[in-house]
Amino acid sequence: MSLFLILEFVAVLEFVAVLEFVAVLEFVAVLEFVAVLEFVAVLECVAVLECDAVLEFVAVLECDAVL
């Protein structure tokens, strides 16, 4: 094997390693993005539940006031 072929082979291996590293970073970024979306969805759900609870409480108070 000539030195040029060895260098070419090493360059290909380094290129593949970089591609794999970038793929891992993209995968991690997607996981973090999904985690953020899930967290936002949970917060929205909690906000809706709290809003419902407040509305029910106000309705009960209004009902008591009417009675």
PyRosetta script that sets phi, psi and omega in degrees:
from pyrosetta import init, pose_from_sequence

init()
pose = pose_from_sequence("MSLFLILEFVAVLEFVAVLEFVAVLEFVAVLEFVAVLEFVAVLECVAVLECDAVLEFVAVLECDAVL")
pose.set_psi(1, 132.5)
pose.set_omega(1, 179.3)
pose.set_phi(2, -81.3)
pose.set_psi(2, 160.8)
pose.set_omega(2, -179.8)
pose.set_phi(3, -59.8)
pose.set_psi(3, -36.8)
pose.set_omega(3, -179.6)
pose.set_phi(4, -62.3)
pose.set_psi(4, -43.0)
pose.set_omega(4, 179.1)
pose.set_phi(5, -65.0)
pose.set_psi(5, -40.0)
pose.set_omega(5, 178.6)
pose.set_phi(6, -62.9)
pose.set_psi(6, -43.9)
pose.set_omega(6, 179.3)
pose.set_phi(7, -63.8)
pose.set_psi(7, -40.4)
pose.set_omega(7, 177.9)
pose.set_phi(8, -61.7)
pose.set_psi(8, -43.6)
pose.set_omega(8, 180.0)
pose.set_phi(9, -61.9)
pose.set_psi(9, -44.2)
pose.set_omega(9, 178.3)
pose.set_phi(10, -63.1)
pose.set_psi(10, -40.7)
pose.set_omega(10, 179.4)
pose.set_phi(11, -62.5)
pose.set_psi(11, -40.8)
pose.set_omega(11, 178.6)
pose.set_phi(12, -64.5)
pose.set_psi(12, -43.8)
pose.set_omega(12, 178.8)
pose.set_phi(13, -60.9)
pose.set_psi(13, -42.9)
pose.set_omega(13, 178.6)
pose.set_phi(14, -63.7)
pose.set_psi(14, -40.1)
pose.set_omega(14, 179.5)
pose.set_phi(15, -63.6)
pose.set_psi(15, -44.3)
pose.set_omega(15, 178.3)
pose.set_phi(16, -63.4)
pose.set_psi(16, -40.5)
pose.set_omega(16, 178.8)
pose.set_phi(17, -62.5)
pose.set_psi(17, -40.4)
pose.set_omega(17, 178.3)
pose.set_phi(18, -64.8)
pose.set_psi(18, -43.2)
pose.set_omega(18, 179.1)
pose.set_phi(19, -61.4)
pose.set_psi(19, -42.5)
pose.set_omega(19, 178.5)
pose.set_phi(20, -63.6)
pose.set_psi(20, -41.0)
pose.set_omega(20, 179.7)
pose.set_phi(21, -63.3)
pose.set_psi(21, -44.7)
pose.set_omega(21, 178.6)
pose.set_phi(22, -63.0)
pose.set_psi(22, -40.9)
pose.set_omega(22, 179.2)
pose.set_phi(23, -62.2)
pose.set_psi(23, -40.8)
pose.set_omega(23, 178.0)
pose.set_phi(24, -64.0)
pose.set_psi(24, -43.9)
pose.set_omega(24, 179.1)
pose.set_phi(25, -61.4)
pose.set_psi(25, -42.5)
pose.set_omega(25, 178.8)
pose.set_phi(26, -63.8)
pose.set_psi(26, -40.5)
pose.set_omega(26, 179.3)
pose.set_phi(27, -62.7)
pose.set_psi(27, -44.4)
pose.set_omega(27, 178.4)
pose.set_phi(28, -62.9)
pose.set_psi(28, -41.5)
pose.set_omega(28, 179.3)
pose.set_phi(29, -62.2)
pose.set_psi(29, -40.3)
pose.set_omega(29, 178.4)
pose.set_phi(30, -64.9)
pose.set_psi(30, -43.5)
pose.set_omega(30, 178.8)
pose.set_phi(31, -61.0)
pose.set_psi(31, -43.1)
pose.set_omega(31, 179.2)
pose.set_phi(32, -64.0)
pose.set_psi(32, -39.9)
pose.set_omega(32, 179.3)
pose.set_phi(33, -63.3)
pose.set_psi(33, -44.1)
pose.set_omega(33, 178.6)
pose.set_phi(34, -63.0)
pose.set_psi(34, -41.8)
pose.set_omega(34, 178.9)
pose.set_phi(35, -61.5)
pose.set_psi(35, -40.4)
pose.set_omega(35, 178.7)
pose.set_phi(36, -65.1)
pose.set_psi(36, -43.3)
pose.set_omega(36, 179.4)
pose.set_phi(37, -61.9)
pose.set_psi(37, -42.0)
pose.set_omega(37, 178.7)
pose.set_phi(38, -64.1)
pose.set_psi(38, -40.1)
pose.set_omega(38, 179.8)
pose.set_phi(39, -63.9)
pose.set_psi(39, -43.9)
pose.set_omega(39, 178.2)
pose.set_phi(40, -62.8)
pose.set_psi(40, -41.4)
pose.set_omega(40, 179.2)
pose.set_phi(41, -62.0)
pose.set_psi(41, -40.6)
pose.set_omega(41, 178.2)
pose.set_phi(42, -64.4)
pose.set_psi(42, -43.8)
pose.set_omega(42, 179.4)
pose.set_phi(43, -61.5)
pose.set_psi(43, -42.0)
pose.set_omega(43, 179.0)
pose.set_phi(44, -64.0)
pose.set_psi(44, -40.6)
pose.set_omega(44, 179.3)
pose.set_phi(45, -63.3)
pose.set_psi(45, -44.4)
pose.set_omega(45, 178.6)
pose.set_phi(46, -62.3)
pose.set_psi(46, -42.5)
pose.set_omega(46, 179.7)
pose.set_phi(47, -62.0)
pose.set_psi(47, -41.2)
pose.set_omega(47, 179.1)
pose.set_phi(48, -64.8)
pose.set_psi(48, -43.5)
pose.set_omega(48, 179.4)
pose.set_phi(49, -62.5)
pose.set_psi(49, -42.2)
pose.set_omega(49, 179.2)
pose.set_phi(50, -64.7)
pose.set_psi(50, -40.7)
pose.set_omega(50, 179.3)
pose.set_phi(51, -62.8)
pose.set_psi(51, -44.5)
pose.set_omega(51, 178.0)
pose.set_phi(52, -59.6)
pose.set_psi(52, -43.5)
pose.set_omega(52, -179.7)
pose.set_phi(53, -62.2)
pose.set_psi(53, -41.6)
pose.set_omega(53, 179.4)
pose.set_phi(54, -65.1)
pose.set_psi(54, -44.4)
pose.set_omega(54, -179.8)
pose.set_phi(55, -62.9)
pose.set_psi(55, -40.8)
pose.set_omega(55, 178.0)
pose.set_phi(56, -64.2)
pose.set_psi(56, -40.4)
pose.set_omega(56, 179.9)
pose.set_phi(57, -63.5)
pose.set_psi(57, -44.4)
pose.set_omega(57, 179.1)
pose.set_phi(58, -63.7)
pose.set_psi(58, -41.0)
pose.set_omega(58, 179.6)
pose.set_phi(59, -62.0)
pose.set_psi(59, -40.9)
pose.set_omega(59, 178.0)
pose.set_phi(60, -63.5)
pose.set_psi(60, -43.7)
pose.set_omega(60, 179.9)
pose.set_phi(61, -62.9)
pose.set_psi(61, -42.2)
pose.set_omega(61, 179.7)
pose.set_phi(62, -64.7)
pose.set_psi(62, -39.7)
pose.set_omega(62, 179.5)
pose.set_phi(63, -63.7)
pose.set_psi(63, -43.9)
pose.set_omega(63, 177.0)
pose.set_phi(64, -60.5)
pose.set_psi(64, -40.0)
pose.set_omega(64, -178.4)
pose.set_phi(65, -65.1)
pose.set_psi(65, -37.9)
pose.set_omega(65, 179.3)
pose.set_phi(66, -67.0)
pose.set_psi(66, -41.7)
pose.set_omega(66, -180.0)
pose.set_phi(67, -67.5)
pose.dump_pdb("model.pdb")
